[in-house]
Amino acid sequence: MIKKLLIRLAIILALVFVFNLVYKNYFLKDDLMKIPIYDSLQSHKCCSEILYLAESSNLTVANTDTDRRRISDMISDYYPGLEFGTVNYGAIHGSVYYKLMENIPDENRVKTLIITLNMRSFGADWIYSKLESLLQRDNVMMDVSRPPLINRFFLGLKAYDNRMENERREQVGDAWEKNILRFPYDFPYRNVNAWDRALADGSFKKADGSWDMPKIQLATSYVKTYGFQIDTLSNPRIADFDKIVEYAHSRGWNIVLNLLAENVEKAKELAGKDLIYLMQQNRDLLVKRYTRMGALVVDNLEAVPSEQFIDSTWTTEHYAEKGRKIIAQNVAEAMRIYHPDKYIDGKNLPVYICNFDVPSPQFSAGNPSTDISRSGKQSCLLTPEFPYSASFRKLHSEIDTSNNGRVRVSAWVSTRGNIGDLKLVVSFENEKTGLIKWNGNISDAADDKIPSWKYIEVSHEIPTPIREGDFMKIYVWYTGNDKAYTDDLRVEFVK
């Protein structure tokens, strides 16, 4: 009897092994590619020397931004000799970052991993977010500690944290009630719920004596978002980031934690010094803990001024152009200790080159294409619907105009249509008054090695005197009705 049971068990195990092998080789890839964040990782996991993992702070831009690149792209300005890769997706946090790290294969070029350390993600409102079920579902499939077929089985059974939205709201409310706020001085409110009720009870009034409801709602939002004290024994994000730092060290990677900026000015205006005390206390805990564990923590908590926060009616880490540049510069300068020979001053390069294969200093994102290229693997596709290439933008105040400064610009272009439909534009503008000067030119010289590519060059004196808000913008403009391509766009400042 026992012998028969052992034989049956062996047969079952053998079938599971075979089915797992079949699933892994023929079906797993398709299932994983349905996870956007995993799919994004595939483009960067083997070739990137610097890998940036982030939530929506990295990819959100303001409508008024001229330079619409991500924070990670701006960091790469300071390290043009290193290959940067970026994986970002809204609302992801520590547990997702850890799963992504585990999915980086042994054969990789990663030297430094930069991960956003979002203080807001340590609070109840994010820990028990309604989006958590979807994130945990994806985590099941990215788990490398189990056979892929078992992951798929768990997914089918919904064997993960899959609570309903009303259950999530109850969890948040319970946390706001149970977590006692402790200050080194007398504070009138025992918990977030009590603090919230006090603010909601007509704390802000207009000149006519009526309640200022938008201000009250925003104030209570700040209290609910930042009114917590991190418990290192029970907070799940602490466990996540502990594993992240330890795992990075085990793989031989430098680990940089980008502690994101919060709108401290607005928090103080609406909720006062008590909320700032909690925010700074949590900041100090995170910086000290992970510095002690060997991570490089870049403290940006109070680095971005209030006017650079895009969202004015709720709390987010979404920044306008100048705010993103502040964070990028702080991170880039801090990580010089890991790559001192690769660092350059990303604000004052004499030459800027965009080959459309990797993010380039001062250039916005273009419309990359693998159809043809003059160098590398990609060029920039231009069509009637997308007539402009990636654009270079620089404030005049950042340019050395001594000794009659000039800018020399060149690019290579290719088209089956009229080459005259392509213009290399050098535009001098002002943020308030608009266009100052504009110049566009086409040259008919072909590339001897690749006859289909022709050369464009423009040289222009930089206008003076410089006024506040003056900037330079450079791009390739296509006015035809077919397709065109541009590659190797080069901007050089000369005296």
Residue, then its C-alpha position, 0 to 999 in steps of 0.5 A: m500500500i505504501k509502495k503504491l502511494l509512493i509511486r503515485l506521489a512520484i508520478i504526481l511530482a514528475l507531472v508537476f515538474v513537466f507541467n512547470l517546465v512547459y509553462k516556464n518555456y512556452f507560456l510564462k513570458d506572455d503572462l509576465m509581459k502583461i505586467p507593465i512594470y515587469d515589461s519595462l524592466q526587460s528593456h534595461k535589466c542587462c544593459s544599464e549601469i545605472l538603474y532608476l526605480a520609481e513611482s509617478s514622481n519620475l514621470t509626471v510633468a507640468n503642462t507649462d514645462t519646456d523640458r519635459r524629461r524625467i528626473s532620471d533623465m536629468i540625473s543622466d546629464y551628469y554621467p553621459g559616459l554611463e548607460f542609464g535605465t529607468v523603470n517607473y510606474g504609478a503607486i509602486h513601493g518598496s515590496v514591488y522594487y524588491k521583486l523587480m530587483e530579484n528579477i534582474p538576471d545574474e548577467n547584468r551591468v548594473k553598478t548603481l541602483i537608485i530607488t525613490l524613498n517616498m515617505r508618503s508610502f510609509g503611511a496608512d493611506w498608501i499601505y492600505s491603498k485601493l491599488e494594493s490588490l493590483l500590485q500584490r497580484d503582480n508581485v505573485m507572478m514576479d516571485v522568484s522563490r517559487p516555481p512559475l507554475i505555482n505562482r500562476f496557480f496562486l494567481g488563479l486562486k487569488a491567493y494574495d492580499n486581495r481585499m475589497e476597497n471598503e475593507r481597505r478604507e476600514q484598515v486606513g480608518d483603524a490605523w488612524e484611530k489606533n496609532i497614537l501620536r507622541f510629541p515631546y511636548d503637550f499636544p491636544y490630539r491623541n490620534v489622526n482622527a481627533w486631529d482631523r475632526a478638529l481641523a474640519d470643525g471650521s478651522f479656516k474661515k474666509a473674511d466673511g466668516s464662512w468656512d473655507m472648505p477647500k482649505i479645510q479639506l487640503a489641511t485634513s488631507y495633509v494631516k491624514t497623509y503625514g500624521f504618522q510615526i514610523d514604527t520600525l517593528s511593524n511598518p511593512r515598508i521598513a521591512d521592504f527597504d531593509k531587504i532592498v538594501e541588504y539584497a543590493h549589497s549581496r549583488g554587489w550594487n551601490i544603492v542610492l535611496n532618493l528621499l523625495a521632496e514633500n511640500v513642507e511649506k504648504a504643510k506648515e501653512l495648513a497644519g502648523k509646526d506639529l505636522i512638520y515635527l512628524m515629517q522631520q522625525n520620520r525623515d531623520l529615522l529613514v536617513k539614519r537607519y539606511t545610512r547605517m545599513g550602508a545605503l547612500v540616502v539623498d535627503n530631498l525632503e525640504a529641497v523643492p519650493s512650494e510653487q514647484f509642486i504641480d498638484s495644489t489640491w492634494t498631496t503628491e510628489h509631482y514636480a514642475e521642471k525646476g523641482r525635478k532639476i533640483i532633485a536630479q542635481n542633488v542625487a547626481e552630486a551625491m552619487r559622485i562617490y560611486h562614479p567620480d571619474k564619470y561625473i561632469d557638471g550637467k548644467n555647463l557642458p560645452v557640447y551636448i549630443c543626442n543620438f536618440d539611443v539613451p536620454s541625453p543632457q538638456f534634450s527632451a524626449g523625442n519619437p525614437s525609431t529603430d527603422i533606420s539609424r546613422s549611429g547606434k540603434q535608433s534615430c528620431l522619426l518625424t512625420p506630419e503628426f510628429p514634426y518636431s524632434a527632441s528639443f534642446r533647451k537651456l536658459h541664457s543665464e546658464i550660458d557663457t556669452s563672454n567673448n561674443g559667444r556663439v552656438r554651433v548646431s548640427a544634425w543628420v537627416s534622412t527622408r525619401g521626400n524633399i530634403g528641403d522640408l527639413k529645417l534645423v531650428v535655433s530659437f531664442e525666446n523668453e518665457k513671458t514675451g515669446l520669440i526673440k530670434w529664429n533661424g533655420n537652415i539646411s545643408d546638402a552634404a551627404d554622408d559618404k559612408i551612408p549616402s541616405w543621410k545628409y548633414i545640417e548645420v547652423s551657427h548663431e551668435i547668442p543674443t545679449p544682453i540677457r534678460e530674466g526668462d531668456f532661453m534657447k531652444i534647438y530642434v529639427w522641424y519637418t514640414g513635409n507629408d511623408k516620413a523623415y528621420t534625424d540622428d546625432l543632433r549636436v549642440e556646441f558652445v564656442k567663443 
